[in-house]
Amino acid sequence: MKKIIQEFSGLPFIVYAVVIMTGIACFGQISILGKNLVGWTWVITLCLAVLSLLRKPSWFSFPIFIWLPWGCLVILHLTLSTFPGVWQRSIMLLCPIIVGVAASNCRIQEDNLKSFFALCRYLAVALIILVISRTGILVTGILPWYSGFAAQVMSVALLCTIFAVSYTLGRKRDLVWWGLLSTLPFVLLTRTAIAVTALTLPLTFAPMKFVKRLIFMAVIIALGIGVFYTPRVQNMMFFSGRGSIWDLRFDDPDIQTSGRSYMWERIISEIRKRPWFGHGANASADVLSRLIHKVPGAQLHPHNDWLRLLYDYGCVGTFVFAGCLIAQTIHALRMAKYTEGESRILFYAGASSFLPLALFMITDNIVLYAAFWGNLQFTILGLAYAAEATTNTIRINSRFD
């Protein structure tokens, strides 16, 4: 017990809260006061983050200036929008940033960051247990043909991003963690996550020899082709249950898009009417709520966050979001070059995480999944900035001693 306590000591409370709430969100299928437990997890995390900032409002080291344009734009649209649910959706968009700032609101040293990686490993174990228990594969020996775990595998992909960076920077055992986790999207049969999670290793932003990247990419492509032609994936991809890679076109009526193709066509046609500033915050939810009663397969989310941003905030808002995303990636990569040890891993992991984010946004609603992705992603960055700020403070103080 003492060893476990020492292993998890030294982190700010908000970090424990984020990791624990991410795990609860992945397991949670319970309603509390009429709301799903998943919804409560991001709300509780946000409240704890705000309380943390109120205690020490001037300590944070997160580069908030990077996300200030996006934050101001979301708040501006919030004040102008009259669509239902706009407050909740707008707060969800800003929640990860607030959590990241709160995570940076501490003084933490390099050795303490090891506790965070220990937490990530325990979260990985919890996700593996979740998959085994919910699918029953140990009892039946049969892989499920449908799982409904689209959001949970996003947490898996984020953990894979961390382990991929850690492996690249010299921790060879983390390749095993990456390998174990990267199989979960296939077990759960989540199509985009299978590809995105696999790419977290060869496309990591951490330094890796080009030849090694090519080898990893070649192996993943070969395995990916094999996975594509398995009966489960074929049944998920095609109504007929059979097809080739060359058949992967949205205009092919045999492709199973889960209603995406129709929703995207409708949204794109509406985007053209107000391309620059959009229809207003959460307008996409309003138009889709009307479609759901008319078209079989239509859903309350567009399952394409790039189209969601274009519809709600227009080209200007989408450009601001993408610009902030790219700026944060570049800033984290620059910081990684001047840091060492655990901080360097976190900076590279934080920067690398924006690529799978951008890919998930093509077919899913990841920007609203703060409980599964955003809060943990920005916690990674917040901890990295906090540790670097602490190191600089110690270095400066030592010069005056």
N, C-alpha and C positions, 0 to 999 in steps of 0.2 A: 504493500500500500504506500509506504514511504517513497519507494522508487517511482511509483506512478505519479504521486504528488509532485516530486521533483521534476519529472519529465514534462509536466504541464504547467510549471510555475513560470512567472515572469511576464506573462502576456497581459495586456489590458483587458478588462472585463468584456468590452464590446466585441473583442475577437472571439472569445469563448461563446458569446451569445450568437454571433454570426454562424459559426461552425455548427453549433448545436441546433439552431433554428433551421439551418440548411438540411441537416439530417432529419429533423422532425417534419419539414416540408416534404421530403422525399417519401417518408413513411405515412404521413398524415392523410387519412381518409375519413376524418371525424368532423362533425359539425358542432360548433359552439355558438350559442345564441343565434342560430340560423345561418352562420357563416362557416365556410370550410376552414379547417385548421390551417391550411396553407396560407389563406389570407391573413390569419392572425400572426403567422410567423414573421412576415415582412413588416407588419404594423408594430409588433413588439420590438423588433430590431431597430426600426426607425426611432421609436420613442426612446430606447436606450441610447442610441447615437446622439439624439438631441440633448438628453440629460448629460451625457459625457461632455458635449461641447459647452453646455451652460456652466459646468463646473470649472473648466479651464478654457475659456473662449479664445485666448491668444496663443495657445501652445501649438496649434496644428501646423504641420509642415507640408501638407498636401498642396500642390500647385493649383489652387482653386481658380486662378485666373484663366487657366486653360478651358474650363467648363463654364465660365461665367457667361459667355455669349449664349450658350445653349440654355442655361438656367434662366436667363433673362427672357429669352424667346418663349420658353414654356410658360413662364409666369405671365407674360404679356398675353399670350393666347388664352390662358386660363381666365384672365379678367374679361376677355372679349367674347368667349364662347358661351353659348346657352344650351349646349347639348347635354343630355343626361349623363351622369357618371364622370363628368369632366374633371372634377376635383380629385377623385380617387385615381384616375388614370394619370393625371399630371403629377401627383405626388409620387406615384410608382415610378415615373420616369426619372425623378430627381432623387429618389430614395438611395440608390447605390452611391451617388456622389456624396451625399450627406454621411453615409456610413464610412466611405473612404476617408473623408475629412476627420471623422471621429476616431478612426483607427490610427490616424497620424497624430492624434492629440495626446501623445504620451512620450515618455523618455524610456527607450528600450535599447538594450545592447545586443550585440550579435549573438551571444550565447543564448539569450532568451528566445531568439527566433527559431531555434531548434524545436522549441515546444510547438510552434505553429506547424512545422512539418510533421511532428508526431500526431497532432490533431488531424491533419490531412490523411495520414495513413489509417487512423482509426475511422475516419469518415469513409474512406475507401472500403474498409472491412464491412462497415455498416451497409454500404450500398451493395456489396457482394451478397451479404446475408439477405438483404431485401429481395434481390433478384431470385435467389435460391428459394426463399420462402414463398414469395408471391407466385412464382411460376411452377413450383412443385417438381422441378426437373429431377431432383434427387430421388423422388418417389416414383415418378412415371417414366423417367428416362427419355422424355419427349420434349423437344423445344416447342414453345408456344407459337401459334400461328397469328396471334394478336396479343398485345400486352397493354397498350394504353399508357405507356410510361414515357411519353415524348418529352415531358418537362424534366423528369429525373435524369435522363441520359445527358442533359445539358450539364448537370453537376459532374457527371462522370467525365465529360469532355474537358471541363475546367481542371479537374484533378489530373487528367492525362497531360494537360498543358504544363502543369507544375512538375510532374514526374519526368516529362520529356526534357525540360530544361535542366532539371537536377541531374539526369543521366548524362546529358551533353556536357555538363560542367564537371564531370568526373565521378559521380556517384552511380557506379555501375548497377548496384542492386535495384535502383529505381526503374531500370528497364523492365524488371520483373513486374513491378507494380503497374507500370504503363501497359505491359502486355496483358495482365489480368483484367484491368479495367477496359481496355480497348475491345475486348470480346463481348462486353455486356450489351452494347447497342445491337450486335448481331443476335444475341440470345433474345433480346427484347423486341427485335425486328422493327427498329426505328430507322427508316431509310437514310435520311440526311445525316443523322448522328453516326451511322456506320462509316460514312465517308469522312465527315468532319473530324471525328475522333481519331481515325487512322492517320489523318494528315497532320495531327498535332506534333508528331515526331519528326518527319522529314521537313516540315515547313516551320519548325521552331525558329524563333529569331535569335536564339542563343548561338554562339559560334560553333560551327560544325564543318568539318572538311567536306568539300563539294563531292568528292567521290563517295563518302559515307552517305550523304544525302541521296545521291543517285541510287545507291544500293538499297537503302531503306524504301525509297520511292518505287523501285522496280519490284521489290518483294511485296509491297502493299498493293500495287497495281495487279500483280499476279494473283494474290489472294483475293483481291476485290472482284476480279473477273470470275474466280471460282465461286465466291459467295453469291454473285449476281445470278448465276445459273442454278443455284440450289432451289428446290421446289418451293420453300417458304417465301423466298424473295421474289421468285417468279410470280407466285400467286398474289403477293402484295403489289407488284408493279403492274401486272396486266390482268384485265378482266377475263381474258381467255386462259390465263395461267401459263402462257408461253410467249416468249419474245426474246429478241436479241438486243444488244447494246445499241445497235443502229436504229432500233425502233423507239428510242427514248426521245420523243418529240411531243410537245403539249398538244399539237394538232392531231395526234393519233388518237382516235376514239377508244382504242383498246387500253390506253394508259390510265391507270387509276390515280387520279389527282385529288381524291377526297373532296371534291367540290371546288378545289383551288382554281382550276382553269376558268370556270364560269365567273367566280368572284373576281378574279384578276382582270378578266375582260371588262366586266362592269366598272370596276374601280378605275382602270386605266382610261376608259372612255369619259368618266367623270373628272379625272385629273386634268384632262385636256381643257375642260371648261374653265378651271381656275388654277392654272399651272404654277403661278409664282408664289402666292401666299396661302394657297390651300383653302379648304372649306371650313376650317376651324378645329380646335382641339377636340378630339374624340368624335369628330363627324363620321369617321369610318364605321364606328360601332353603331351609329344611328342608321346609316344606310344599309348596313348588313342585317340589322334587326328587322328591317322591312323586307329584305330579300328572303330571310329564313322562312317566312310564311308562304312564299310564292314558289321557291325553287327547292326541290329535294336535294339534300347534300350541302346546301348553303349553311354557313356557320357565322357565329358572332365575331369571329376574328378573321382577318384577311389571310392569315398564315403567310404573310410576307411583310415584314416590318419596313422594308424600303418603300413599298407601296403605301403602307399605313402612314409613314411620315410624309410622303409626297401628297397624299390625299388630305391629311389633316393640316400640315404645316407648309405644303408647297415646296417648290424647288429651293426657295431661299432657306426655309427651315431645315430641309434635308441636307443642303450644302453646309449649313452651320453645324449640324450634328456630325456629319462626316468629317468636317474640318477639325472639330474638337477631338474626335476619335483619332485622327491621324496625328494631330499635335501631341496628344497624350502618349501615343505610341513612340513618337520620336523623342519626346522628353524622357520617357522611361529608358529608352535605349541609350541615350546619352548618359544618363545617370549610371547605368549598368557598367559603362566603360571605366568609370572612376571609382567603383566600389569593389568590395571583395566579399568572399564568404557567402553567408546566408542572404545578405542584402542584394548581392549580385544576382542570385537565383531568383529572388522575388521580383526584382526589376525586369529581368528578362521574361519571367513568367507573366507578369502583368502586361508587358508589351505584346508578348506572343498571344495572349488571350483575346486580343482584339481581332485577330484574323478569324478564328472560329466564330466569334460573335458576328462578324460581317457575313460569314457563310450561313450561319443559322438564320440570320435575318431574311434570307432569300425565301425560305419555306416555312418559317415559324414565327412565333410571337415572343422572342427571347427578350426584347427590350422591356416587356412588361413582367417578365419572370424574375423579379428582384430576389425572390425567396430561393430560387434555384441557381441563379447565375450572377446577377449584378452585384448583390451585396458581398458575396465571397470574392468576386473579381476585384472590386474596389478595396476590399480589405487587404488583399495581397499588395496592392499599390500603396495603400495607406501605411502598412507596416514597413514597407521598404523605405518610404520617405521618413518615417519616424526614426528608424534605426540609423539612417544616414545623418539626420539632423543631430541625433544623440552623439554619434561619432565625431561630428564636427565640433560640437560643444565641448566634448572631452578633450579634443585636440587643441582647441583654443585655450581652454583653462590650463592645460599642461604647460603652455608656453609662458604663462604668467606665474607659475609655481617656482 
